[in-house]
């Protein structure tokens, strides 16, 4: 840090500093306007935390904008101060301006909470630490994103684009799991890892991170170190003539535009599934045309002029082909093998089956009704898993699961006219009305071949098999 530069920043930005300090402090004390209840400390902390969070997106580009102005770049880089010192001083100033108002407000609210006996001193120190870590990480990360660009506007676009990238990845993977991984109706638990790609998400959740709090701390610390190393390289080795030029850095528009374009193309392709390709392409052509238009506009924003170059259309066509190949591979490999990644040897398992009864089986049971459905709920706790009759029932259900997975990738929407549904939940605890399920082991399958009457009779030996008709309920003997 350079003392002279820091003093200059403090004097030249004193109005901004005073404004942010008063605004943050005033907002944090608003919960006490109507009531001085000592329990308002947490609301005060959250308000201050959100305000501090926002300043970490505004101050870094505001203070580092000199690297993107020709006049300012020449002036700043000609100072008798090293670029590293210049960078460190601006980062420290930005972090202090963001954090100090929150620090003061949090301490005041914390003292009020301590006086009422609502919190312990360790809780106050924890919120202060979380705030400090958040400011450090977001200041460094957002400054890095901003440094990829060569103009102020492009820098703000980079911050927004990179902040939203983990969300885009989450959405694309979510569509993939919903359309190409049989049984994964509760895919969100499989995407927990994506949250670690987002510093903003982690910073927003470290206050109440629970058992994952320490992991969040470690990951954020790693992000801070990586961001500082890359940011130092960007600023120290930066060519002054980059200011106000096209943002053609690899990690600026070139990477951002192509990333989002390919991600959206993959999302479109994942809706292909096992549909007829011609039918899918007819339905999707409008989306391809719209995306091509957006792609062209994005390139205009990047280059500041519209250029209909052949390579642009060639890249777009290649991207479509690649995305279609990804979708085809996902379908042929049953979701890249993820459909088989359930627990094959659970300690306990619960099956819920609801499906139709075939015409032949209805005739055998002498049921004359237009609507006939079967409902079976089977819970196999750990102590019964190896019992012969339960093993036989489990085999029937697992065979139904395997057939449902195979059919998921071969049957079309037209085949769903007479289907059932099989829900499976693994590794529950307790029995009867006191069952507790682990949400990470939930699977749901469309059953194209309903259970036969012989299979249902095997199940009826250990659980109730209900048959519903238009006007009554029968219990299979």
Helices and strands as residue ranges (DSSP letters): H 3-12, H 14-29, G 30-32, G 38-40, H 41-64, G 65-68, H 70-77, H 83-115, H 121-147, H 152-180, G 187-197, H 199-205, G 210-212, H 213-236, G 240-242, I 250-254, H 255-270, H 277-303, H 310-332, G 338-340, E 349-356, H 359-364, E 373-380, G 382-384, H 388-408, G 413-418, E 420-426, G 432-434, G 439-441, E 442-447, H 453-460, E 465-468, E 473-475
